[in-house]
Amino acid sequence: MSKKMSLLLFPGLVLLLSLGIGCKAKPEKSVVADVPAGKTAPNQQQAAAPQSATPQAGGATTAPSAATPGAAGRQLAPLHLPGTPGAAQPGAPGGPALSPEKIPAVVARVNGKEIKKGDLMDGAQAIQMQMAQMGQQAKPTATADLFREALDRLIVIQLLNQDAKAQGVTVPETDVQQAVASRKRNFPTEADYKKALAQAGITEKDLLDRAREQLTIQKYIATKLAPQVTVTDQAVRDYYEKNKEAQMKVPERRHVRHILITVDPKAPAADRDKARQKAQDILKRLQAGEDFGKLAEQFSDDPRSKTRKGDLGWIIREQTRTVPAFGDAVFALKQPNDLSPVVESPYGFQIVQLVERKDPATLPFDEVKDRISQMLKQEEVQKVVQARIGELRTKGKVEVFL
């Protein structure tokens, strides 16, 4: 995400994403890894790729605790706030292109509160980014359906924010300041921060206002709506028993570390041979008894794992599907401290060492009951939020000019 986009999404638009509003195309959930099957979860490492700040294409994904017993349970469902009846269905909005020049300066009013064109443009951009994160291909040209979906989300935000204020929900100003400060720390310098504000066409006051809105709605849901929900112990037990075979299985997994010697796949043969030989020389030193962690810190080109002595955490077979040679090497290792041969991948050459392995298992109820309870409660809260939005729409006055 660019710094400009990071700023744009900080306000209520971040809330749209965090609540999953309009997110119809939900990826398949993996109970074991707690990530959508076939996807890379945010902040997860790239096991077979250099772990730079820029996401790499392909490679295995691993979360250190992902396949550890106790981390299982269906990924918590995001709160899904319903849209305006008759509006475009969430997902990948299609339809004819809509020129921004044809969009009025004020696109809607919610009980007299204006939603402006600039907010709509930011909202449409947020949806496109969300689609990209979910693996959907966003259309390069904004469509009428995209803008209508973005507007519908903004209307929902406004309805909730107004209801929060009516019920006396407020947040400490120190929390608002801290939220903006945390976003500000993403920028190397004050000048970079101010430049991003200018490029986004917003002021720091705008960020504070939007942060206040976001935090207010979060508190409103937590204090006014969520307490209406209870989940019984029996409901948790019933869910576990019903889904034991489908969702409570932990596949075979390996805890590994690696040393990566990178080389461009398009590099001349001589350069690739040089990188391969370097990896072979390191392997010989490992086979002679030298410490893997020290050599990883010294030679590995993976910037994040090398600071952890090459540790990649736990890996399941599914996470290595895009780099099969790496996966084959990992799952060929049988005993702790076993070393793989030099493995060639699109990123260069790797040496993998097994730290420990665990066989497939069914997670016991006591290890997952708290997460199941949390997931069930969040799903019930989602229903309460949906019902409340329906009431607010019925009672309020929503005028749409798009």
C-alpha positions in Angstrom: 0.0 0.0 0.0 1.4 3.4 -0.9 1.9 6.1 1.8 -0.8 8.1 0.1 -3.2 5.2 0.2 -2.3 4.5 3.8 -3.4 8.0 4.7 -6.5 7.8 2.7 -7.6 4.6 4.2 -7.0 5.7 7.8 -10.4 7.3 8.4 -13.8 5.6 8.3 -12.7 3.8 5.2 -10.4 1.7 7.3 -13.4 0.8 9.4 -15.2 -0.3 6.3 -12.4 -2.8 5.6 -12.0 -3.9 9.2 -15.7 -4.6 9.5 -15.9 -6.3 6.1 -18.8 -4.2 5.0 -20.0 -5.3 1.6 -17.5 -8.2 1.5 -19.6 -10.8 -0.2 -16.9 -12.9 -1.8 -15.6 -14.5 1.4 -12.6 -16.8 0.8 -12.7 -20.4 2.1 -11.6 -20.5 5.7 -8.9 -22.8 7.0 -9.4 -23.9 10.5 -5.9 -25.0 11.1 -3.9 -22.1 9.6 -6.6 -19.6 10.4 -6.0 -18.0 7.0 -8.2 -18.2 3.9 -7.2 -21.3 2.0 -4.8 -20.4 -0.8 -4.2 -16.9 0.4 -1.5 -15.0 2.3 -2.7 -13.5 5.5 -1.6 -9.9 6.3 1.7 -9.7 8.2 2.5 -13.3 7.4 6.0 -14.3 6.3 7.0 -15.6 3.0 8.8 -18.8 3.7 10.2 -19.4 0.2 10.7 -15.8 -0.8 12.9 -13.0 0.5 11.1 -11.5 3.5 11.4 -7.9 2.4 8.9 -5.2 3.2 7.5 -5.6 -0.3 5.3 -8.7 -0.7 6.8 -11.2 -3.0 4.9 -13.1 -5.7 4.5 -16.7 -4.9 6.4 -18.6 -2.2 5.1 -20.4 0.8 3.4 -18.6 3.5 3.8 -19.3 7.2 2.6 -17.8 10.5 4.7 -19.0 13.4 1.7 -20.0 15.4 -0.6 -20.8 12.5 -0.4 -24.6 12.7 0.2 -24.7 16.4 -2.5 -26.4 18.5 -4.7 -23.8 20.1 -4.6 -21.5 17.0 -7.3 -23.5 15.3 -10.9 -22.3 14.8 -12.6 -20.8 11.8 -11.3 -17.3 11.1 -13.4 -14.8 12.9 -16.1 -13.6 10.6 -15.9 -9.8 9.9 -18.9 -7.7 10.7 -20.9 -7.4 7.6 -23.0 -4.3 7.4 -25.8 -4.5 4.8 -26.1 -2.1 2.0 -29.0 -0.1 0.6 -31.7 -2.4 -0.7 -31.4 -2.5 -4.5 -27.8 -1.3 -4.5 -25.1 -3.1 -6.4 -24.2 -6.4 -4.9 -20.8 -6.4 -3.1 -17.9 -8.3 -4.5 -16.4 -7.2 -7.8 -18.6 -4.3 -9.0 -19.2 -4.2 -12.7 -21.4 -2.2 -14.9 -20.6 0.7 -17.2 -17.8 3.1 -16.5 -18.8 6.3 -14.7 -16.7 9.4 -15.3 -15.8 11.2 -12.0 -16.7 14.5 -13.8 -20.3 13.4 -13.8 -20.4 12.9 -10.0 -21.9 15.8 -8.1 -20.1 17.6 -5.3 -22.5 16.2 -2.8 -23.5 12.6 -3.4 -25.8 12.0 -0.5 -27.3 13.3 2.7 -27.9 11.2 5.8 -30.3 13.0 8.1 -29.0 16.3 6.7 -25.3 15.3 6.9 -23.6 15.6 3.6 -21.4 12.9 2.0 -19.1 14.6 -0.5 -17.5 13.6 -3.7 -14.0 13.4 -2.3 -15.2 10.8 0.3 -16.8 8.8 -2.4 -13.7 8.7 -4.5 -11.6 7.6 -1.5 -14.3 4.9 -0.8 -14.2 3.6 -4.3 -10.4 3.4 -4.1 -10.6 1.5 -0.9 -13.0 -1.1 -2.4 -10.6 -1.7 -5.3 -7.7 -2.2 -2.9 -9.9 -4.6 -0.8 -10.7 -6.6 -3.9 -7.0 -6.9 -4.7 -6.3 -8.1 -1.2 -8.9 -10.8 -1.6 -7.4 -11.9 -4.9 -10.1 -10.4 -7.1 -9.1 -8.4 -10.1 -10.3 -4.8 -9.8 -11.3 -3.1 -13.0 -8.9 -0.2 -13.9 -11.9 2.0 -14.7 -14.3 3.0 -11.9 -17.9 1.8 -12.7 -21.2 3.1 -11.6 -21.7 0.0 -9.5 -18.4 0.6 -7.7 -19.3 4.1 -6.8 -22.8 3.0 -5.6 -21.3 0.4 -3.4 -18.8 2.9 -2.0 -21.6 5.3 -1.3 -23.7 2.7 0.4 -20.9 1.9 2.7 -20.4 5.6 3.5 -24.1 5.9 4.3 -23.9 3.0 6.7 -20.9 4.6 8.4 -22.8 7.8 8.8 -25.9 6.1 10.2 -23.9 4.3 12.8 -21.9 7.4 13.7 -25.0 9.4 14.2 -26.6 6.8 16.3 -23.5 6.5 18.4 -23.6 10.2 19.1 -27.3 10.1 19.9 -26.6 7.4 22.5 -23.8 9.5 24.1 -20.9 7.4 22.9 -17.6 9.4 22.9 -13.9 8.5 22.8 -11.1 10.3 24.7 -9.3 12.8 22.6 -6.0 11.2 23.6 -7.1 8.0 21.8 -7.8 10.0 18.7 -4.4 11.7 18.8 -2.7 8.4 19.4 -4.5 6.8 16.4 -3.3 9.6 14.1 0.2 9.5 15.6 0.5 5.8 14.9 -0.4 6.4 11.3 2.1 9.2 11.2 4.9 7.0 12.3 4.6 5.1 9.0 6.4 8.0 7.3 10.2 8.4 7.5 10.0 12.2 8.1 7.6 15.0 8.9 8.0 16.3 5.3 7.0 12.9 3.9 3.9 12.9 6.1 2.9 16.4 5.0 3.5 15.6 1.4 1.2 12.5 1.6 -1.5 14.7 3.2 -1.2 17.2 0.4 -1.3 14.5 -2.3 -4.4 13.0 -0.7 -6.1 16.4 -0.5 -6.7 16.2 3.2 -5.4 17.9 6.3 -4.4 16.5 9.7 -7.7 17.8 11.0 -9.4 15.6 8.5 -7.5 12.6 9.8 -8.4 13.5 13.4 -12.0 13.8 12.5 -12.1 10.5 10.6 -10.1 8.7 13.3 -12.6 10.0 15.9 -15.5 8.7 13.7 -13.9 5.3 13.4 -13.1 4.9 17.1 -16.6 6.1 18.1 -18.3 3.5 15.9 -16.0 0.8 17.2 -16.8 1.8 20.8 -20.5 2.1 20.0 -20.6 -1.5 18.6 -18.6 -2.8 21.5 -20.6 -1.1 24.3 -24.2 -0.7 22.9 -24.7 -3.6 20.5 -22.3 -6.4 21.4 -23.5 -6.7 25.0 -26.9 -7.8 23.6 -25.3 -11.1 22.5 -24.6 -14.2 24.6 -23.2 -17.5 23.5 -23.9 -20.6 25.7 -21.3 -23.3 26.5 -23.6 -25.8 24.9 -23.6 -23.8 21.6 -19.8 -23.9 21.6 -19.7 -27.6 22.3 -22.3 -28.3 19.6 -20.3 -26.3 17.1 -17.1 -28.3 18.0 -18.8 -31.6 17.6 -20.5 -30.7 14.4 -17.3 -29.4 12.8 -14.7 -31.7 14.4 -13.8 -33.6 11.3 -14.0 -30.6 8.9 -12.4 -27.9 10.9 -10.6 -29.2 13.9 -7.9 -31.2 12.1 -4.3 -30.0 12.2 -2.3 -31.3 9.2 1.2 -32.5 9.3 3.5 -29.5 9.8 7.2 -28.7 10.0 9.0 -26.0 11.9 12.0 -25.1 9.7 14.7 -22.5 9.2 16.5 -21.6 6.0 19.4 -19.8 4.4 18.6 -18.0 1.2 21.1 -16.9 -1.4 19.1 -14.7 -3.8 19.8 -14.3 -7.5 17.6 -12.8 -10.3 16.0 -15.6 -12.3 16.9 -13.7 -15.4 20.5 -13.3 -14.4 23.3 -14.7 -16.6 24.1 -18.3 -16.2 27.5 -17.3 -14.6 25.8 -15.3 -11.9 23.4 -18.2 -11.1 26.3 -20.6 -11.0 28.1 -18.3 -8.6 25.1 -18.1 -6.3 24.6 -21.9 -6.4 28.2 -22.5 -5.6 27.9 -20.1 -2.6 25.0 -22.1 -1.3 26.9 -25.4 -1.8 29.8 -24.0 0.1 27.5 -23.0 3.0 25.9 -26.5 3.0 29.3 -28.1 3.3 30.1 -26.0 6.3 26.8 -27.0 7.9 27.4 -30.7 7.2 30.8 -30.2 8.8 29.0 -29.1 12.0 29.0 -25.3 11.9 26.0 -23.6 13.5 23.1 -23.0 11.2 21.8 -19.9 13.0 25.2 -18.2 12.8 25.6 -18.9 9.1 22.0 -17.7 8.5 22.8 -14.4 10.2 26.0 -14.1 8.2 25.0 -15.2 4.7 21.2 -15.3 4.3 19.7 -12.8 1.9 16.3 -13.0 3.6 16.4 -9.8 5.7 13.7 -10.8 8.3 14.4 -14.4 8.9 18.2 -13.9 9.2 17.6 -11.8 12.3 15.9 -14.9 13.8 18.8 -17.3 12.8 16.8 -18.2 9.6 13.6 -19.3 11.5 10.6 -19.5 9.3 8.2 -20.9 11.9 5.6 -23.7 11.2 4.8 -24.7 7.6 2.0 -26.9 6.3 2.2 -28.5 2.9 -0.6 -26.2 1.4 1.5 -23.2 2.1 4.3 -24.4 -0.2 2.2 -25.0 -3.3 3.6 -22.1 -5.3 7.2 -23.3 -4.9 6.9 -27.1 -5.0 10.7 -27.6 -4.9 10.8 -25.9 -1.5 7.8 -27.8 -0.2 9.3 -31.1 -1.3 12.6 -30.3 0.4 10.8 -29.3 3.7 8.6 -32.4 3.8 11.4 -34.7 2.9 13.2 -33.9 6.2 12.5 -36.5 8.9 14.5 -35.8 12.0 15.4 -32.5 13.8 18.5 -30.9 12.5 18.3 -32.7 9.1 19.5 -30.6 6.2 18.1 -30.4 2.7 20.3 -30.3 -0.3 20.6 -26.9 -2.1 17.1 -26.1 -3.4 16.6 -23.9 -6.5 13.6 -21.6 -6.6 12.6 -18.5 -8.5 14.2 -16.5 -5.7 17.6 -18.1 -5.7 19.0 -21.1 -3.8 18.0 -22.3 -0.3 19.2 -24.6 2.4 16.5 -25.8 4.8 16.9 -27.3 8.2 14.2 -29.1 10.2 13.7 -27.8 13.8 10.8 -30.1 14.7 7.8 -31.8 13.1 4.3 -32.7 14.2 2.0 -35.3 12.8 -1.7 -34.7 11.9 -4.0 -34.4 14.8 -7.5 -33.4 16.0 -7.4 -30.4 18.3 -9.1 -31.1 21.7 -12.1 -29.1 22.7 -10.4 -27.3 25.5 -7.8 -25.8 23.2 -10.3 -24.3 20.8 -13.4 -23.5 22.9 -12.5 -19.9 23.6 -11.9 -19.2 19.9 -15.1 -20.9 18.9 -17.0 -18.8 21.5 -15.4 -15.6 20.2 -16.3 -16.5 16.6 -19.9 -17.4 17.4 -20.3 -14.2 19.4 -18.9 -12.1 16.5 -21.4 -13.7 14.1 -24.2 -12.9 16.5 -23.0 -9.3 16.9 -23.0 -9.1 13.1 -26.7 -9.9 13.1 -27.4 -7.3 15.7 -25.5 -4.7 13.8 -27.4 -5.5 10.6 -30.7 -5.3 12.4 -29.8 -1.9 13.9 -28.8 -0.5 10.6 -32.1 -1.6 9.1 -33.9 0.3 11.9 -31.8 3.4 11.3 -32.6 3.4 7.6 -36.3 3.1 8.3 -36.3 5.9 10.9 -33.9 8.2 9.1 -33.8 10.2 5.9 -31.3 9.1 3.4 -31.1 11.2 0.1 -28.9 9.9 -2.7 -27.9 12.1 -5.6 -25.6 9.6 -7.5 
